[in-house]
């Protein structure tokens, strides 16, 4: 059992070097820097075996080392003839352990092969201690940054945030149904729409299936339909229709939230004000690529805005949110409206 005085585990390094004097010098340097040398391999094949069994945090690998032959090499699938570059590619690909290559060879042939193996660093012998130290520090920092479990933990965090926002949205909906004051009901509906947008954004970020390949289209369509249903108390309004045309536009995860806020504010405005007294109509949501840009547009064929957008924006929190979301997307809000002919809210922003 660990106690409060237990020191944090030191990074563990495997050294692959057949020259005993050089191996001893590097081992002394590595341990003086606060690392543990967990093993020393004399061949590239042995380095692969030790990396597989010891699972170090990093491998320092010489390129040119003696080859293996005989039963031991045969038992490793003929790997005895590999060199340090071959071992580097194998260790990084299969074991996800960073490798720093050391070599006295700077010829183009070696460099070309090394590029295909993607080592964390390529150092030419004789190396200064500061060079080895810097390469090890950078490689270990990159390993921590590229932790294979980091993506899972991030998705789990988004999932938990989504659950919290979903719970809050449900509470706001319950409160909205219980209050009698119309202004309070509208305020609760507005707040609920914004919280729902946040919940759906984090839901998309927690779903590995909705990555860069699928684009923002599924997110926009799902959120639009959820907002439409949530803002019609008795289910989808028979007098109103929702049309969604959302293409798979690439959008980084950080911009899903402002995209959702823009969609929520624009749709809430249409649902609240465009179709009064049971007037039928259509709300259209469009997400499409346009050259290097993406265009998100929410329009309706309803009553139109009750004044000039620039005048309304001074007193409308919703319009202020639309402007802010457009700016976070890297674009600008465009509003067109005419009495009896509906309104259109558009943001054009750089796609990735």
C-alpha positions as CSV (number, residue, x, y, z in Angstrom):
1,X,0.0,0.0,0.0
2,X,1.3,3.5,-0.9
3,X,1.7,6.0,1.8
4,X,1.8,9.8,1.7
5,X,5.6,9.8,1.4
6,X,5.6,7.8,-1.9
7,X,7.5,9.6,-4.6
8,X,6.0,9.9,-8.1
9,X,7.2,7.2,-10.4
10,X,10.2,8.2,-12.5
11,X,10.0,7.9,-16.3
12,X,11.4,4.5,-17.5
13,X,13.7,4.4,-20.4
14,X,15.0,1.4,-22.4
15,X,18.4,1.8,-24.0
16,X,19.3,0.0,-27.2
17,X,23.1,0.3,-27.8
18,X,25.7,-2.4,-28.6
19,X,28.8,-0.3,-27.7
20,X,29.2,-0.9,-23.9
21,X,31.2,2.3,-23.2
22,X,28.6,4.5,-25.0
23,X,25.7,2.6,-23.3
24,X,27.3,3.2,-19.9
25,X,27.8,6.9,-20.6
26,X,24.2,7.4,-21.8
27,X,22.9,5.4,-18.8
28,X,24.8,7.6,-16.4
29,X,23.4,10.7,-18.1
30,X,19.8,9.4,-18.2
31,X,19.8,8.4,-14.5
32,X,21.5,11.7,-13.5
33,X,18.5,13.5,-15.1
34,X,16.0,11.6,-12.9
35,X,15.0,8.8,-15.2
36,X,15.3,5.0,-14.7
37,X,17.1,2.8,-17.3
38,X,15.0,-0.4,-17.1
39,X,17.1,-2.3,-19.6
40,X,19.9,-2.3,-22.2
41,X,19.5,-4.1,-25.5
42,X,22.4,-5.1,-27.7
43,X,20.4,-5.8,-30.8
44,X,17.3,-4.3,-32.4
45,X,15.4,-7.5,-32.0
46,X,16.3,-7.6,-28.4
47,X,15.0,-4.0,-28.0
48,X,11.7,-5.1,-29.4
49,X,11.5,-8.0,-27.0
50,X,12.4,-5.9,-24.0
51,X,10.0,-3.1,-25.0
52,X,7.2,-5.6,-25.3
53,X,7.9,-7.1,-21.9
54,X,9.0,-4.0,-19.9
55,X,6.8,-1.4,-21.5
56,X,9.1,1.6,-20.9
57,X,8.0,5.2,-21.4
58,X,10.6,5.8,-24.1
59,X,13.3,3.9,-26.1
60,X,16.7,5.4,-27.0
61,X,17.7,3.4,-30.0
62,X,21.0,3.1,-31.9
63,X,20.4,2.4,-35.6
64,X,23.3,0.1,-36.5
65,X,23.7,-2.9,-34.2
66,X,24.6,-6.6,-34.6
67,X,22.0,-8.8,-36.1
68,X,20.7,-12.0,-34.5
69,X,20.7,-15.5,-36.0
70,X,19.7,-19.0,-35.0
71,X,16.7,-20.3,-32.9
72,X,16.2,-17.0,-31.0
73,X,15.9,-15.1,-34.3
74,X,13.6,-17.7,-35.8
75,X,11.3,-17.6,-32.7
76,X,10.9,-13.8,-33.3
77,X,9.5,-14.3,-36.8
78,X,12.9,-13.6,-38.5
79,X,13.3,-10.2,-36.8
80,X,17.0,-10.9,-36.1
81,X,18.0,-9.1,-39.3
82,X,16.3,-5.9,-38.4
83,X,18.1,-2.6,-37.6
84,X,17.2,0.2,-35.3
85,X,15.0,1.9,-37.9
86,X,12.9,-1.3,-38.4
87,X,12.7,-1.7,-34.6
88,X,11.6,1.9,-34.2
89,X,8.8,1.6,-36.6
90,X,7.6,-1.7,-35.0
91,X,7.8,-0.3,-31.4
92,X,6.0,2.9,-32.2
93,X,3.3,1.3,-34.4
94,X,2.5,-1.7,-32.2
95,X,3.5,-0.6,-28.7
96,X,2.8,3.1,-29.0
97,X,6.1,3.9,-27.3
98,X,8.2,6.8,-28.6
99,X,11.6,6.1,-29.9
100,X,14.6,8.5,-30.1
101,X,17.1,7.3,-32.8
102,X,20.9,7.7,-32.3
103,X,23.2,7.2,-35.2
104,X,26.6,8.1,-36.6
105,X,25.0,8.1,-40.1
106,X,23.5,11.2,-41.5
107,X,23.4,10.0,-45.1
108,X,20.2,10.6,-47.1
109,X,19.5,6.8,-47.3
110,X,19.3,6.6,-43.5
111,X,17.3,9.8,-43.2
112,X,14.8,8.7,-45.8
113,X,14.2,5.4,-44.0
114,X,14.0,7.2,-40.7
115,X,11.3,9.6,-41.9
116,X,9.1,6.6,-42.7
117,X,9.5,5.3,-39.2
118,X,8.6,8.7,-37.7
119,X,10.9,8.7,-34.7
120,X,10.4,11.3,-32.0
121,X,14.0,12.5,-32.7
122,X,17.0,11.7,-34.8
123,X,20.3,12.5,-33.2
124,X,23.7,12.3,-34.9
125,X,26.6,10.8,-32.9
126,X,28.6,12.1,-31.1
127,X,25.7,13.7,-29.3
128,X,26.1,16.3,-26.6
129,X,24.4,15.5,-23.3
130,X,22.2,18.6,-23.7
131,X,21.0,17.2,-27.1
132,X,20.0,13.8,-25.6
133,X,18.4,15.5,-22.6
134,X,16.3,17.8,-24.8
135,X,15.2,15.0,-27.1
136,X,14.1,12.8,-24.2
137,X,12.2,15.6,-22.5
138,X,10.4,16.5,-25.8
139,X,9.6,12.9,-26.6
140,X,8.2,12.2,-23.1
141,X,6.1,15.4,-23.2
142,X,4.7,14.4,-26.6
143,X,3.8,11.0,-25.2
144,X,1.9,12.6,-22.4
145,X,0.2,14.9,-24.8
146,X,-0.7,12.1,-27.2
147,X,-1.9,9.7,-24.5
148,X,-4.1,7.1,-26.3
149,X,-6.6,7.3,-23.4
150,X,-6.9,11.1,-23.6
151,X,-9.5,11.0,-26.3
152,X,-11.7,8.6,-24.3
153,X,-11.4,10.8,-21.2
154,X,-12.3,13.9,-23.2
155,X,-15.4,12.1,-24.7
156,X,-16.4,11.0,-21.2
157,X,-16.1,14.5,-19.9
158,X,-18.4,15.8,-22.8
159,X,-20.8,13.0,-22.0
160,X,-21.0,14.0,-18.4
161,X,-21.5,17.7,-19.3
162,X,-24.2,16.7,-21.8
163,X,-26.0,14.8,-19.0
164,X,-25.9,17.8,-16.7
165,X,-27.3,20.1,-19.4
166,X,-30.0,17.6,-20.3
167,X,-31.1,17.4,-16.7
168,X,-31.2,21.2,-16.5
169,X,-33.2,21.3,-19.7
170,X,-35.7,18.9,-18.3
171,X,-36.1,21.0,-15.1
172,X,-36.6,24.2,-17.1
173,X,-39.3,22.4,-19.2
174,X,-41.1,21.2,-16.1
175,X,-41.0,24.7,-14.7
176,X,-42.2,26.2,-18.0
177,X,-45.3,23.9,-17.9
178,X,-46.1,24.8,-14.3
179,X,-45.9,28.6,-14.4
180,X,-48.9,30.7,-15.5
181,X,-47.3,34.0,-16.4
182,X,-46.8,34.2,-20.2
183,X,-43.6,36.3,-19.9
184,X,-42.1,33.8,-17.5
185,X,-43.1,30.9,-19.7
186,X,-41.4,32.6,-22.7
187,X,-38.3,33.3,-20.6
188,X,-38.1,29.7,-19.5
189,X,-38.5,28.5,-23.1
190,X,-35.7,30.7,-24.2
191,X,-33.4,29.5,-21.5
192,X,-34.4,25.9,-22.2
193,X,-33.5,26.3,-25.9
194,X,-30.1,27.6,-25.1
195,X,-29.4,24.8,-22.6
196,X,-30.6,22.2,-25.1
197,X,-28.2,23.6,-27.7
198,X,-25.3,23.2,-25.3
199,X,-26.5,19.7,-24.4
200,X,-26.6,18.6,-28.1
201,X,-23.2,20.2,-28.8
202,X,-21.6,18.2,-26.0
203,X,-23.5,15.1,-27.1
204,X,-22.0,15.3,-30.5
205,X,-18.5,15.9,-29.0
206,X,-18.9,12.8,-26.9
207,X,-19.9,10.6,-29.8
208,X,-16.8,9.2,-31.7
209,X,-19.0,8.4,-34.7
210,X,-19.7,12.1,-35.2
211,X,-16.1,13.1,-35.8
212,X,-14.6,15.2,-38.6
213,X,-15.6,12.6,-41.2
214,X,-19.4,13.0,-40.6
215,X,-19.2,16.8,-40.4
216,X,-21.6,19.1,-38.6
217,X,-24.6,18.1,-40.6
218,X,-26.0,15.4,-38.2
219,X,-25.5,17.8,-35.3
220,X,-27.4,20.6,-37.0
221,X,-30.3,18.4,-38.1
222,X,-30.7,16.7,-34.7
223,X,-30.6,20.0,-32.8
224,X,-33.0,21.7,-35.2
225,X,-35.6,18.9,-34.8
226,X,-35.2,18.8,-31.1
227,X,-35.7,22.5,-30.8
228,X,-38.8,22.4,-33.1
229,X,-40.4,19.7,-31.0
230,X,-39.4,21.2,-27.6
231,X,-40.9,24.6,-28.5
232,X,-44.3,23.2,-29.5
233,X,-45.9,22.2,-26.1
234,X,-48.3,19.6,-27.6
235,X,-45.8,18.0,-30.0
236,X,-45.1,19.1,-33.6
237,X,-47.4,21.9,-34.6
238,X,-49.7,20.8,-37.4
239,X,-49.8,24.3,-38.8
240,X,-46.0,24.6,-39.0
241,X,-43.4,22.5,-40.8
242,X,-39.6,22.2,-40.4
243,X,-37.4,21.6,-43.3
244,X,-33.7,20.8,-42.8
245,X,-31.0,20.6,-45.4
246,X,-27.7,20.0,-43.5
247,X,-24.7,18.9,-45.5
248,X,-21.7,17.3,-43.9
249,X,-19.7,20.5,-43.5
250,X,-16.4,20.0,-41.6
251,X,-16.5,21.8,-38.3
252,X,-14.0,21.5,-35.4
253,X,-15.5,20.5,-32.0
254,X,-14.7,23.9,-30.5
255,X,-17.2,25.6,-32.8
256,X,-20.1,23.3,-32.3
257,X,-21.3,25.3,-29.3
258,X,-21.6,28.7,-31.0
259,X,-23.1,26.9,-34.0
260,X,-25.7,25.4,-31.7
261,X,-26.4,28.8,-30.0
262,X,-26.9,30.5,-33.3
263,X,-29.3,27.8,-34.4
264,X,-31.2,27.9,-31.1
265,X,-31.6,31.7,-31.1
266,X,-32.7,31.9,-34.7
267,X,-35.2,29.0,-34.5
268,X,-36.6,30.3,-31.1
269,X,-37.2,33.7,-32.7
270,X,-39.1,32.1,-35.6
271,X,-41.1,29.8,-33.4
272,X,-42.2,32.6,-31.1
273,X,-42.9,35.5,-33.4
274,X,-43.1,34.4,-37.1
275,X,-46.4,32.6,-36.9
276,X,-49.0,34.2,-34.7
277,X,-52.6,33.3,-34.3
278,X,-52.1,29.8,-35.6
279,X,-50.8,31.0,-39.0
280,X,-49.3,28.1,-40.9
281,X,-45.8,28.3,-42.3
282,X,-42.4,26.8,-42.8
283,X,-39.1,27.1,-40.9
284,X,-36.0,26.2,-43.0
285,X,-32.6,25.3,-41.7
286,X,-29.7,25.1,-44.1
287,X,-26.1,24.2,-43.6
288,X,-24.0,24.1,-46.7
289,X,-20.4,24.6,-48.0
290,X,-19.7,27.6,-50.1
291,X,-16.1,27.5,-51.4
292,X,-13.8,27.7,-48.4
293,X,-16.6,28.8,-46.2
294,X,-19.7,27.3,-44.6
295,X,-23.1,28.9,-44.5
296,X,-25.7,28.4,-41.7
297,X,-29.1,29.8,-42.4
298,X,-32.4,29.8,-40.6
299,X,-35.4,31.3,-42.4
300,X,-39.2,31.4,-42.2
301,X,-42.1,32.6,-44.4
302,X,-43.9,34.3,-41.4
303,X,-44.7,37.8,-40.3
304,X,-41.2,39.3,-40.5
305,X,-39.4,41.3,-37.9
306,X,-41.4,44.2,-36.2
307,X,-38.7,46.7,-37.0
308,X,-35.2,47.3,-38.3
309,X,-32.7,44.7,-37.1
310,X,-30.2,47.3,-36.0
311,X,-32.8,48.9,-33.8
312,X,-34.2,45.6,-32.4
313,X,-30.7,44.5,-31.5
314,X,-30.2,47.2,-29.0
315,X,-32.9,45.7,-26.8
316,X,-33.1,42.1,-27.8
317,X,-30.9,39.6,-25.9
318,X,-31.6,37.0,-28.5
319,X,-30.2,39.1,-31.3
320,X,-27.2,39.9,-29.2
321,X,-26.6,36.2,-28.7
322,X,-26.8,35.7,-32.5
323,X,-24.2,38.4,-33.1
324,X,-21.9,36.8,-30.4
325,X,-22.3,33.3,-31.8
326,X,-21.6,34.5,-35.3
327,X,-18.4,36.2,-34.1
328,X,-17.3,33.1,-32.3
329,X,-17.7,31.2,-35.5
330,X,-15.4,33.7,-37.2
331,X,-18.2,35.2,-39.3
332,X,-20.8,38.0,-39.2
333,X,-24.6,37.9,-38.8
334,X,-26.7,38.9,-41.7
335,X,-30.5,39.5,-41.3
336,X,-33.0,40.1,-44.0
337,X,-36.7,40.6,-43.2
338,X,-39.8,42.1,-44.8
339,X,-43.3,42.5,-43.4
340,X,-45.4,39.5,-44.2
341,X,-42.5,37.8,-46.1
342,X,-40.6,36.2,-43.3
343,X,-37.1,36.6,-41.9
344,X,-33.7,35.1,-42.7
345,X,-30.7,34.8,-40.3
346,X,-27.4,33.9,-42.0
347,X,-23.8,33.4,-40.8
348,X,-21.0,32.7,-43.2
349,X,-17.8,31.5,-41.6
350,X,-14.6,29.8,-42.5
351,X,-14.8,26.0,-42.8
352,X,-12.0,23.7,-41.9
